[in-house]
Amino acid sequence: MDCAAMSSEQEPGYLGLAPYLYYSDATAALAWLTRVFGFTEEVRFEDASGEVFQATLCAGNGRVQLAGVGPEYWAAKGVEGPVGQLNIVYVTDVDAQYERVRAALGEELEPEPPQDQPYGARVFTVADLGGNSWTFWQQTSDTVELPSGWREVRPEDHPEH
């Protein structure tokens, strides 16, 4: 069952969800994400010097927001810089996406090849130039092989949720 089919009357009418990622060089990040992953640029906002300070990318029906921030932004927050996050991108053919990413990266980086996971997915992960990880995920089965003693629990198993 997909998330749209699981909506409830209590849900506030969600329309989607997008990561908002910080980069020290948003211009370079925008170029890298479109070149390597094949994301499509929806809009960018540039300063007077032509540097990107914010942009929106599309990945299928999903969006990725990115922003360029300098060290002064992090200093004001009392930290050294951003902590990378993991982003999952669902794809129909993870092996084809791997080949595309690998070809786009060339000698820059050799990502680990896709691996089958016990939760019915085939995935590979690559880090971008801002320290964020991107896992490309193809659901291959609805069968989950959990370790002994583990169990799968869904909301319908607990009506109080």
WOTAMO-V589983 format. One record per residue. N is the residue number from 1. RES is the residue in one small letter. OMEGA is omega in whole degrees, 0 to 359 (* if undefined). D_LAST is the distance of its C-alpha to the last C-alpha in Angstrom with 1 decimal. Layout:
N	RES	OMEGA	D_LAST
N	RES	OMEGA	D_LAST
This chain:
1	m	178	17.0
2	d	184	17.6
3	c	180	15.4
4	a	180	17.1
5	a	183	16.0
6	m	183	12.2
7	s	181	12.6
8	s	178	11.0
9	e	181	12.9
10	q	182	11.4
11	e	183	12.9
12	p	177	16.3
13	g	180	18.3
14	y	178	18.5
15	l	180	21.8
16	g	182	21.8
17	l	180	21.9
18	a	172	25.2
19	p	175	26.3
20	y	189	29.0
21	l	180	31.5
22	y	177	34.5
23	y	175	37.9
24	s	177	41.2
25	d	183	42.9
26	a	178	40.7
27	t	179	43.7
28	a	180	43.9
29	a	179	40.1
30	l	179	40.1
31	a	183	43.1
32	w	183	41.6
33	l	178	38.2
34	t	181	39.9
35	r	188	42.7
36	v	184	40.7
37	f	182	37.4
38	g	175	38.7
39	f	180	36.3
40	t	179	37.8
41	e	176	38.7
42	e	180	37.5
43	v	173	39.1
44	r	176	40.6
45	f	184	41.9
46	e	174	45.0
47	d	184	47.0
48	a	180	50.8
49	s	179	51.6
50	g	178	49.5
51	e	179	46.8
52	v	173	43.2
53	f	174	41.0
54	q	179	38.0
55	a	175	37.1
56	t	177	34.5
57	l	176	34.5
58	c	173	32.9
59	a	188	31.6
60	g	178	31.0
61	n	181	28.5
62	g	178	27.3
63	r	174	29.1
64	v	176	30.2
65	q	175	31.5
66	l	181	34.2
67	a	175	36.3
68	g	178	39.5
69	v	180	39.7
70	g	182	42.5
71	p	180	42.8
72	e	178	43.2
73	y	182	39.6
74	w	178	38.3
75	a	179	41.0
76	a	177	39.7
77	k	178	36.3
78	g	178	38.0
79	v	183	37.2
80	e	183	39.4
81	g	183	37.5
82	p	172	34.3
83	v	181	32.2
84	g	178	31.7
85	q	177	28.3
86	l	178	27.1
87	n	178	26.7
88	i	177	25.7
89	v	180	27.6
90	y	181	26.8
91	v	178	30.1
92	t	181	31.5
93	d	185	34.2
94	v	180	33.8
95	d	177	37.3
96	a	179	38.9
97	q	178	37.0
98	y	180	38.2
99	e	179	41.7
100	r	180	41.5
101	v	181	40.3
102	r	179	42.8
103	a	181	45.6
104	a	180	44.7
105	l	181	44.7
106	g	181	48.0
107	e	184	49.4
108	e	185	47.0
109	l	177	44.3
110	e	180	43.5
111	p	175	39.8
112	e	181	38.7
113	p	179	38.5
114	p	180	35.2
115	q	174	33.7
116	d	182	31.5
117	q	182	28.3
118	p	179	26.6
119	y	173	23.4
120	g	180	25.3
121	a	171	26.7
122	r	190	30.2
123	v	164	30.4
124	f	184	33.0
125	t	176	32.8
126	v	178	35.5
127	a	178	35.9
128	d	184	37.2
129	l	176	40.0
130	g	179	37.6
131	g	176	36.0
132	n	177	32.7
133	s	179	31.6
134	w	176	30.9
135	t	175	29.4
136	f	194	30.2
137	w	172	27.8
138	q	177	28.6
139	q	185	26.0
140	t	183	28.3
141	s	173	26.3
142	d	180	22.9
143	t	179	23.9
144	v	179	22.7
145	e	182	25.0
146	l	175	23.2
147	p	179	25.4
148	s	179	25.9
149	g	178	23.2
150	w	177	20.5
151	r	177	17.7
152	e	181	15.4
153	v	179	11.7
154	r	183	9.7
155	p	180	6.2
156	e	176	8.2
157	d	181	9.1
158	h	185	6.0
159	p	181	5.4
160	e	179	3.9
161	h	*	0.0
